Every structure is written in structure tokens, then in C-alpha cells.
Amino acid sequence: MAELSESILKSVKKLLSSDPDYDVFDPDIIMCINAAFGTLHQLGVGTSDLFVIKDDTAVWDDFLTNGEFFEEIKTYVFMRVKLMFDPPSSSFVLDSYKEQIKELEWRLTVKSEEFRGVTADD
């Protein structure tokens, strides 16, 4: 899957409608991306060690052990970054983002547990 080899930073910047080569806000966006990865780590999603990016060389495949969760994780990271870096001005849109993030967190947790073979009895 070619998208897994795409730069995490550049792909998030594209989703934010930012020029991937314009790097003035990279430290801010990187901080937000790493916060999203921190939450995913606490949810049990991704690598066993806390994953952080430092620049545009980190790719999605560095974080994912397989491509199964790719679209959900990419959407989740984007939405978390959007809320921290460039939140919507409309309270309705803001609330929608928050609800979608909660649902993605739940779905990713369930998928991650299924992938690792964790059950409610464990």
C-alpha cells in the first residue's frame, strides 16, 4: 500500500489544506501529531513503544504494525491535530469533530483488542 510509505507530517498537512512544503508551522503540527500518537498509545493502538515523529521523514508504516487500521488512524490523527492546531469556529462543527473522535477512539480500541486477542474475560 503506497500510502503507508507517505510522510505522516506531509499527509496531515495536506489534510489541513496546508502546503506540505511550507514548514513554518511544522513544530506546532508535529507537537499535535505526537499528542495524538500519545493517546493512541494509551488506547493500545500502534507500536508497543510510545511513537513520536521529529520531522517529515517518519512514515505511517513506522507506526503501524500492519495496514489494517490505516484509514481510521490517519483520520483520527488528522482530527486531533485539526482540533488542536486549527479548531473550527462553529460550535456545531467543533462538537461534530469531538463526537467523531470519541467514536474513532472506541472503534480503534475494539479493533486493537481484537487484533491482540484480548477479550472481556482477560
N, CA, C and O atoms as a DFTB+ gen file, in Angstrom:
488 C
 N C O
     1  1       0.854      -1.175       0.000
     2  2       0.000       0.000       0.000
     3  2       0.898       1.236       0.000
     4  3       1.639       1.468       0.956
     5  1       0.835       2.011      -1.049
     6  2       1.733       3.161      -1.220
     7  2       1.529       4.225      -0.149
     8  3       2.486       4.896       0.237
     9  1       0.315       4.391       0.332
    10  2       0.049       5.439       1.315
    11  2       0.772       5.189       2.632
    12  3       1.074       6.137       3.358
    13  1       1.048       3.949       2.948
    14  2       1.751       3.640       4.190
    15  2       3.175       4.185       4.182
    16  3       3.767       4.397       5.241
    17  1       3.723       4.409       2.995
    18  2       5.075       4.956       2.903
    19  2       5.074       6.473       2.797
    20  3       6.123       7.085       2.596
    21  1       3.913       7.077       2.931
    22  2       3.783       8.535       2.861
    23  2       4.196       9.161       4.195
    24  3       3.932       8.607       5.262
    25  1       4.839      10.308       4.117
    26  2       5.240      11.044       5.312
    27  2       4.016      11.379       6.157
    28  3       3.021      11.889       5.641
    29  1       4.089      11.092       7.450
    30  2       2.988      11.400       8.359
    31  2       2.748      12.908       8.386
    32  3       1.618      13.371       8.232
    33  1       3.819      13.661       8.582
    34  2       3.691      15.115       8.668
    35  2       3.113      15.705       7.391
    36  3       2.191      16.520       7.445
    37  1       3.642      15.304       6.253
    38  2       3.157      15.873       4.986
    39  2       1.715      15.487       4.700
    40  3       0.951      16.301       4.182
    41  1       1.330      14.257       5.030
    42  2      -0.051      13.854       4.760
    43  2      -1.028      14.594       5.673
    44  3      -2.118      14.963       5.238
    45  1      -0.649      14.816       6.936
    46  2      -1.515      15.585       7.841
    47  2      -1.608      17.033       7.366
    48  3      -2.684      17.630       7.405
    49  1      -0.504      17.592       6.925
    50  2      -0.522      18.970       6.419
    51  2      -1.430      19.092       5.201
    52  3      -2.141      20.086       5.055
    53  1      -1.412      18.082       4.319
    54  2      -2.312      18.096       3.159
    55  2      -3.768      18.090       3.613
    56  3      -4.595      18.826       3.074
    57  1      -4.079      17.257       4.608
    58  2      -5.446      17.192       5.109
    59  2      -5.870      18.503       5.775
    60  3      -7.054      18.840       5.798
    61  1      -4.899      19.234       6.313
    62  2      -5.178      20.543       6.911
    63  2      -5.260      21.640       5.850
    64  3      -5.415      22.817       6.174
    65  1      -5.154      21.243       4.585
    66  2      -5.143      22.183       3.452
    67  2      -3.953      23.128       3.503
    68  3      -4.048      24.299       3.137
    69  1      -2.846      22.598       3.961
    70  2      -1.604      23.350       4.044
    71  2      -0.629      22.786       3.014
    72  3      -0.623      21.586       2.739
    73  1       0.181      23.654       2.458
    74  2       1.200      23.219       1.504
    75  2       2.192      22.326       2.243
    76  3       2.815      22.773       3.206
    77  1       2.351      21.079       1.816
    78  2       3.259      20.164       2.520
    79  2       4.705      20.662       2.591
    80  3       5.456      20.241       3.471
    81  1       5.101      21.543       1.685
    82  2       6.467      22.045       1.684
    83  2       6.649      23.326       2.495
    84  3       7.779      23.775       2.685
    85  1       5.565      23.915       2.971
    86  2       5.641      25.119       3.805
    87  2       5.854      24.664       5.243
    88  3       4.969      24.054       5.843
    89  1       7.032      24.962       5.797
    90  2       7.417      24.352       7.067
    91  2       7.405      25.266       8.288
    92  3       7.904      24.874       9.343
    93  1       6.854      26.460       8.176
    94  2       6.863      27.412       9.288
    95  2       6.155      26.852      10.520
    96  3       6.611      27.057      11.645
    97  1       5.056      26.154      10.315
    98  2       4.272      25.633      11.433
    99  2       4.581      24.177      11.764
   100  3       3.884      23.573      12.579
   101  1       5.600      23.611      11.155
   102  2       5.916      22.205      11.393
   103  2       6.095      21.860      12.870
   104  3       5.556      20.845      13.311
   105  1       6.827      22.656      13.659
   106  2       6.964      22.289      15.088
   107  2       5.619      22.209      15.812
   108  3       5.420      21.339      16.659
   109  1       4.703      23.111      15.479
   110  2       3.376      23.101      16.108
   111  2       2.578      21.876      15.681
   112  3       1.943      21.219      16.506
   113  1       2.615      21.576      14.391
   114  2       1.864      20.432      13.880
   115  2       2.466      19.127      14.402
   116  3       1.732      18.200      14.743
   117  1       3.794      19.050      14.464
   118  2       4.460      17.858      14.996
   119  2       4.055      17.622      16.447
   120  3       3.800      16.486      16.846
   121  1       3.998      18.688      17.230
   122  2       3.583      18.561      18.627
   123  2       2.167      17.986      18.716
   124  3       1.899      17.125      19.554
   125  1       1.271      18.454      17.863
   126  2      -0.113      17.972      17.863
   127  2      -0.189      16.516      17.401
   128  3      -0.944      15.724      17.966
   129  1       0.587      16.163      16.377
   130  2       0.625      14.781      15.895
   131  2       1.106      13.857      17.011
   132  3       0.530      12.792      17.235
   133  1       2.161      14.269      17.709
   134  2       2.700      13.429      18.783
   135  2       1.714      13.290      19.939
   136  3       1.678      12.248      20.593
   137  1       0.924      14.313      20.197
   138  2      -0.119      14.208      21.224
   139  2      -1.153      13.159      20.810
   140  3      -1.609      12.372      21.639
   141  1      -1.518      13.151      19.531
   142  2      -2.474      12.150      19.036
   143  2      -1.885      10.748      19.147
   144  3      -2.581       9.811      19.538
   145  1      -0.601      10.599      18.804
   146  2       0.048       9.289      18.942
   147  2       0.130       8.871      20.406
   148  3       0.036       7.683      20.713
   149  1       0.302       9.824      21.305
   150  2       0.314       9.511      22.730
   151  2      -1.014       8.929      23.182
   152  3      -1.047       7.961      23.942
   153  1      -2.107       9.519      22.715
   154  2      -3.433       8.997      23.048
   155  2      -3.633       7.609      22.449
   156  3      -4.146       6.710      23.116
   157  1      -3.227       7.432      21.189
   158  2      -3.350       6.117      20.562
   159  2      -2.557       5.070      21.333
   160  3      -3.013       3.938      21.493
   161  1      -1.383       5.440      21.806
   162  2      -0.563       4.521      22.595
   163  2      -1.310       4.092      23.870
   164  3      -1.305       2.917      24.235
   165  1      -1.945       5.053      24.532
   166  2      -2.711       4.730      25.740
   167  2      -3.906       3.845      25.430
   168  3      -4.350       3.076      26.282
   169  1      -4.431       3.951      24.210
   170  2      -5.553       3.108      23.799
   171  2      -5.088       1.718      23.361
   172  3      -5.913       0.845      23.092
   173  1      -3.771       1.509      23.287
   174  2      -3.238       0.219      22.872
   175  2      -3.138       0.055      21.372
   176  3      -3.088      -1.069      20.872
   177  1      -3.109       1.164      20.647
   178  2      -3.061       1.127      19.188
   179  2      -1.660       1.497      18.721
   180  3      -1.066       2.455      19.215
   181  1      -1.134       0.734      17.766
   182  2       0.159       1.057      17.181
   183  2       1.300       0.285      17.801
   184  3       1.134      -0.841      18.269
   185  1       2.472       0.917      17.795
   186  2       3.681       0.261      18.289
   187  2       3.605       0.068      19.802
   188  3       2.850       0.759      20.487
   189  1       4.393      -0.877      20.318
   190  2       4.385      -1.126      21.756
   191  2       5.079       0.000      22.522
   192  3       4.750       0.253      23.681
   193  1       6.029       0.672      21.887
   194  2       6.686       1.829      22.493
   195  2       5.969       3.099      22.055
   196  3       5.355       3.137      20.988
   197  1       6.048       4.121      22.867
   198  2       5.453       5.405      22.509
   199  2       6.103       5.904      21.231
   200  3       7.327       6.015      21.152
   201  1       5.295       6.202      20.241
   202  2       5.776       6.627      18.932
   203  2       5.712       8.142      18.828
   204  3       4.698       8.752      19.166
   205  1       6.794       8.747      18.361
   206  2       6.824      10.194      18.116
   207  2       7.504      10.449      16.782
   208  3       8.335       9.663      16.326
   209  1       7.136      11.553      16.171
   210  2       7.817      11.979      14.962
   211  2       8.634      13.220      15.288
   212  3       8.317      13.951      16.227
   213  1       9.677      13.454      14.517
   214  2      10.523      14.628      14.725
   215  2      10.563      15.529      13.497
   216  3      10.890      16.713      13.584
   217  1      10.223      14.941      12.347
   218  2      10.277      15.691      11.097
   219  2       9.421      14.971      10.064
   220  3       8.595      14.126      10.407
   221  1       9.629      15.315       8.796
   222  2       8.796      14.717       7.755
   223  2       9.313      13.377       7.237
   224  3       8.808      12.867       6.238
   225  1      10.314      12.803       7.906
   226  2      10.840      11.515       7.433
   227  2      10.059      10.316       7.979
   228  3      10.127       9.231       7.402
   229  1       9.324      10.489       9.072
   230  2       8.527       9.377       9.623
   231  2       7.345       9.100       8.699
   232  3       6.656      10.019       8.258
   233  1       7.125       7.832       8.418
   234  2       6.018       7.421       7.545
   235  2       5.023       6.585       8.343
   236  3       5.342       6.085       9.422
   237  1       3.820       6.440       7.802
   238  2       2.761       5.713       8.503
   239  2       3.169       4.286       8.828
   240  3       2.789       3.756       9.872
   241  1       3.932       3.664       7.951
   242  2       4.362       2.290       8.170
   243  2       5.273       2.157       9.394
   244  3       5.380       1.074       9.970
   245  1       5.926       3.247       9.792
   246  2       6.754       3.233      11.005
   247  2       5.886       3.051      12.253
   248  3       6.327       2.467      13.243
   249  1       4.657       3.549      12.199
   250  2       3.753       3.474      13.348
   251  2       2.916       2.205      13.337
   252  3       2.678       1.605      14.386
   253  1       2.478       1.803      12.179
   254  2       1.557       0.674      12.072
   255  2       2.311      -0.635      11.951
   256  3       3.278      -0.741      11.197
   257  1       1.866      -1.621      12.692
   258  2       2.460      -2.943      12.552
   259  2       1.847      -3.677      11.367
   260  3       2.441      -4.619      10.842
   261  1       0.670      -3.251      10.950
   262  2       0.055      -3.725       9.709
   263  2      -0.867      -2.613       9.217
   264  3      -1.159      -1.679       9.963
   265  1      -1.316      -2.701       8.000
   266  2      -2.123      -1.641       7.410
   267  2      -3.602      -1.700       7.748
   268  3      -4.391      -0.917       7.219
   269  1      -3.987      -2.625       8.629
   270  2      -5.402      -2.860       8.901
   271  2      -6.129      -1.623       9.438
   272  3      -7.283      -1.388       9.080
   273  1      -5.486      -0.849      10.273
   274  2      -6.136       0.298      10.898
   275  2      -5.816       1.616      10.201
   276  3      -6.160       2.684      10.709
   277  1      -5.164       1.554       9.051
   278  2      -4.590       2.746       8.441
   279  2      -5.567       3.906       8.301
   280  3      -5.291       5.000       8.793
   281  1      -6.681       3.695       7.654
   282  2      -7.605       4.807       7.386
   283  2      -8.166       5.412       8.671
   284  3      -8.273       6.632       8.788
   285  1      -8.525       4.563       9.633
   286  2      -9.057       5.077      10.889
   287  2      -8.012       5.866      11.662
   288  3      -8.313       6.916      12.231
   289  1      -6.794       5.364      11.679
   290  2      -5.727       6.051      12.408
   291  2      -5.382       7.370      11.732
   292  3      -5.203       8.386      12.404
   293  1      -5.288       7.359      10.425
   294  2      -4.989       8.596       9.691
   295  2      -6.082       9.633       9.947
   296  3      -5.781      10.804      10.179
   297  1      -7.326       9.217       9.907
   298  2      -8.445      10.128      10.184
   299  2      -8.378      10.635      11.616
   300  3      -8.571      11.824      11.870
   301  1      -8.103       9.731      12.550
   302  2      -8.033      10.113      13.958
   303  2      -6.924      11.143      14.194
   304  3      -7.154      12.167      14.837
   305  1      -5.738      10.875      13.681
   306  2      -4.623      11.803      13.871
   307  2      -4.965      13.152      13.264
   308  3      -4.738      14.187      13.890
   309  1      -5.506      13.153      12.058
   310  2      -5.889      14.421      11.430
   311  2      -6.891      15.189      12.288
   312  3      -6.714      16.384      12.525
   313  1      -7.935      14.517      12.753
   314  2      -8.982      15.210      13.510
   315  2      -8.438      15.770      14.828
   316  3      -8.795      16.879      15.226
   317  1      -7.581      15.010      15.500
   318  2      -6.981      15.517      16.743
   319  2      -6.095      16.728      16.464
   320  3      -6.124      17.709      17.207
   321  1      -5.306      16.654      15.391
   322  2      -4.443      17.783      15.025
   323  2      -5.298      18.988      14.644
   324  3      -5.001      20.113      15.046
   325  1      -6.337      18.760      13.887
   326  2      -7.232      19.845      13.476
   327  2      -7.796      20.568      14.696
   328  3      -7.819      21.798      14.731
   329  1      -8.245      19.821      15.685
   330  2      -8.815      20.440      16.884
   331  2      -7.784      21.234      17.682
   332  3      -8.107      22.273      18.259
   333  1      -6.560      20.750      17.714
   334  2      -5.526      21.446      18.486
   335  2      -4.900      22.592      17.708
   336  3      -4.645      23.659      18.266
   337  1      -4.654      22.379      16.425
   338  2      -3.900      23.344      15.631
   339  2      -4.792      24.397      14.966
   340  3      -4.438      25.576      14.921
   341  1      -5.933      23.975      14.458
   342  2      -6.805      24.874      13.691
   343  2      -8.271      24.515      13.952
   344  3      -8.961      24.024      13.058
   345  1      -8.745      24.763      15.179
   346  2     -10.115      24.332      15.514
   347  2     -11.170      25.091      14.705
   348  3     -10.994      26.264      14.375
   349  1     -12.257      24.405      14.397
   350  2     -13.343      25.063      13.670
   351  2     -13.971      26.164      14.524
   352  3     -14.038      26.052      15.748
   353  1     -14.423      27.212      13.872
   354  2     -15.020      28.332      14.608
   355  2     -16.479      28.058      14.997
   356  3     -16.989      28.638      15.956
   357  1     -17.128      27.193      14.266
   358  2     -18.515      26.856      14.556
   359  2     -18.579      25.824      15.675
   360  3     -17.888      24.806      15.634
   361  1     -19.409      26.094      16.668
   362  2     -19.541      25.146      17.780
   363  2     -20.178      23.832      17.317
   364  3     -19.914      22.776      17.891
   365  1     -21.017      23.902      16.276
   366  2     -21.629      22.677      15.759
   367  2     -20.572      21.780      15.108
   368  3     -20.577      20.564      15.300
   369  1     -19.676      22.386      14.344
   370  2     -18.611      21.617      13.697
   371  2     -17.643      21.090      14.757
   372  3     -17.190      19.948      14.676
   373  1     -17.333      21.912      15.734
   374  2     -16.449      21.507      16.827
   375  2     -17.021      20.302      17.571
   376  3     -16.308      19.336      17.841
   377  1     -18.298      20.364      17.895
   378  2     -18.955      19.245      18.578
   379  2     -18.963      17.988      17.709
   380  3     -18.805      16.876      18.214
   381  1     -19.146      18.170      16.411
   382  2     -19.127      17.035      15.494
   383  2     -17.758      16.362      15.490
   384  3     -17.665      15.135      15.538
   385  1     -16.703      17.161      15.433
   386  2     -15.342      16.611      15.487
   387  2     -15.135      15.831      16.786
   388  3     -14.602      14.721      16.770
   389  1     -15.551      16.404      17.887
   390  2     -15.363      15.749      19.182
   391  2     -16.091      14.407      19.241
   392  3     -15.553      13.428      19.758
   393  1     -17.304      14.365      18.717
   394  2     -18.067      13.111      18.708
   395  2     -17.422      12.075      17.798
   396  3     -17.364      10.893      18.137
   397  1     -16.937      12.523      16.639
   398  2     -16.277      11.595      15.725
   399  2     -14.991      11.048      16.336
   400  3     -14.671       9.873      16.156
   401  1     -14.260      11.883      17.049
   402  2     -13.038      11.440      17.721
   403  2     -13.367      10.385      18.772
   404  3     -12.686       9.363      18.858
   405  1     -14.404      10.623      19.568
   406  2     -14.807       9.636      20.579
   407  2     -15.164       8.293      19.941
   408  3     -14.777       7.236      20.440
   409  1     -15.906       8.347      18.836
   410  2     -16.287       7.114      18.164
   411  2     -15.062       6.401      17.596
   412  3     -14.946       5.180      17.709
   413  1     -14.148       7.156      16.988
   414  2     -12.929       6.547      16.459
   415  2     -12.102       5.917      17.575
   416  3     -11.549       4.832      17.398
   417  1     -12.012       6.590      18.724
   418  2     -11.263       6.024      19.855
   419  2     -11.880       4.697      20.286
   420  3     -11.164       3.731      20.549
   421  1     -13.196       4.653      20.356
   422  2     -13.864       3.420      20.743
   423  2     -13.603       2.319      19.716
   424  3     -13.243       1.198      20.076
   425  1     -13.788       2.645      18.439
   426  2     -13.601       1.651      17.380
   427  2     -12.157       1.151      17.327
   428  3     -11.915      -0.047      17.177
   429  1     -11.208       2.064      17.448
   430  2      -9.800       1.672      17.420
   431  2      -9.437       0.799      18.615
   432  3      -8.655      -0.143      18.485
   433  1      -9.998       1.107      19.771
   434  2      -9.749       0.284      20.958
   435  2     -10.284      -1.123      20.747
   436  3      -9.594      -2.100      21.040
   437  1     -11.498      -1.234      20.245
   438  2     -12.098      -2.543      19.995
   439  2     -11.281      -3.315      18.961
   440  3     -10.976      -4.491      19.158
   441  1     -10.927      -2.648      17.853
   442  2     -10.139      -3.320      16.821
   443  2      -8.787      -3.766      17.352
   444  3      -8.329      -4.868      17.052
   445  1      -8.157      -2.917      18.133
   446  2      -6.849      -3.235      18.682
   447  2      -6.934      -4.445      19.609
   448  3      -6.072      -5.323      19.573
   449  1      -7.970      -4.489      20.435
   450  2      -8.153      -5.622      21.338
   451  2      -8.416      -6.906      20.561
   452  3      -7.900      -7.966      20.915
   453  1      -9.218      -6.812      19.504
   454  2      -9.481      -7.985      18.674
   455  2      -8.198      -8.455      18.001
   456  3      -7.935      -9.655      17.928
   457  1      -7.413      -7.526      17.518
   458  2      -6.170      -7.854      16.835
   459  2      -5.188      -8.546      17.773
   460  3      -4.483      -9.473      17.372
   461  1      -5.145      -8.092      19.023
   462  2      -4.241      -8.685      20.015
   463  2      -4.841      -9.902      20.692
   464  3      -4.152     -10.580      21.455
   465  1      -6.113     -10.199      20.431
   466  2      -6.756     -11.365      21.023
   467  2      -7.215     -11.142      22.445
   468  3      -7.364     -12.103      23.200
   469  1      -7.443      -9.903      22.831
   470  2      -7.908      -9.582      24.182
   471  2      -9.426      -9.717      24.207
   472  3     -10.115      -9.269      23.290
   473  1      -9.942     -10.343      25.274
   474  2     -11.387     -10.458      25.431
   475  2     -11.805      -9.797      26.723
   476  3     -10.966      -9.419      27.540
   477  1     -13.101      -9.659      26.904
   478  2     -13.636      -9.038      28.125
   479  2     -13.289      -9.857      29.357
   480  3     -13.242      -9.320      30.463
   481  1     -13.045     -11.163      29.179
   482  2     -12.724     -12.042      30.309
   483  2     -11.276     -11.920      30.759
   484  3     -10.935     -12.373      31.851
   485  1     -10.408     -11.314      29.934
   486  2      -8.982     -11.208      30.267
   487  2      -8.717     -10.207      31.355
   488  3      -7.566     -10.007      31.744
